[in-house]
Amino acid sequence: MNKSGGTLILNTPPSIAGYASVVGKKEGEGPLAPYFDIACSDTTFGEKSWEKAESRMQKDAVNKALDKAGLSPSNIDYIFAGDLLNQCIGSSFGLRDLEIPFVGLFGACSTMTETLCIGSVFIESGAAQHCVCVTSSHFCSAERQFRFPLEYGGQRAPTSQWTVTGSGSVVLSASGNGPYINAVSIGKIQDLGITDMNNMGAAMAPAAASTLSQFFKDTGTQPSQFDAIITGDLGQVGSDLLIQLMANEGYDIGNNHNDCGLMIFDRKQSDVNAGGSGCGCSASVLCSYLLRKIMDRQYNNVLFMATGALMSPTSSQQGESIPGIAHLVQIKNDLTGGII
């Protein structure tokens, strides 16, 4: 691999061999409904708690992606996974029966691209032939952990976002027909002093701008050279801020930017305020609509960047600000043309 600034250009890019998405009822009734592999009408997915339901989503997403890839758990060298729950129990409990070497990761809502970055580097280095990358979130488990009991019925601020009940899983392989992870950019923590946990879009937008502008500088590219620039879960507030921040850096992304948090719900029909969020937001959109568009060659060169708010209930209760992080992967349909 070649390192250019904060971006790693992969010489032997891993191929996406399989992918799958699992979502809940609200997501399964939204604009992307035809693209999801599994949509469940029961928010517990047949389990006894929301947390167990989140684990079930991950397990189902991984098994479905493996099935599509024509692989079994015994073929997988490593699985990279994380979620929003304390100690990432959604991942560890959901995947414990697969007997795959496990690396637990926490990047808040940026976890999907974090797993893809690390899995891609493992394959590029020769340390693995097949890796699984997966994450999830659940509206009810996230609300219970980060905000209030659902029974409280608190009014949601206009800037707040709805945590997506969903999971997405990608199988990466050292060989295959693509699409390929061509480059990865690991982001830097950005903190502009936002303390409102109901306005995470504003907290994450500076991190997204930092990572995206760094990628353009590292690669000498412009936004217009990519079919789509997809962010993870900035929602409406964060997306508007990102466009402004990028314009300040001299980059116009207004024509080809979209956000998973705006794509997964119809904000006019659903009570989601500023849009969707959560690890499962970017994961389920990537592993359904976005990769389908790439596989069908409607998109051939895409930047996918999930963003995360690195907060906890404890830090918020202590009056801490909310640091943001964003990681990026470039997904291409073929291996020609270098970074472009």
Beta strands, then each sheet from edge to edge (+ up, - down):
strand 1: 2-4
strand 2: 7-9
strand 3: 15-23
strand 4: 38-39
strand 5: 78-82
strand 6: 102-104
strand 7: 130-137
strand 8: 162-163
strand 9: 166-173
strand 10: 180-185
strand 11: 228-231
strand 12: 257-259
strand 13: 276-277
strand 14: 301-309
strand 15: 324-332
sheet 1: 1+ 2- 10+ 15- 14+ 11+ 12+
sheet 2: 4+ 3+ 9- 7+ 5+ 6+
sheet 3: 8+ 13+
end
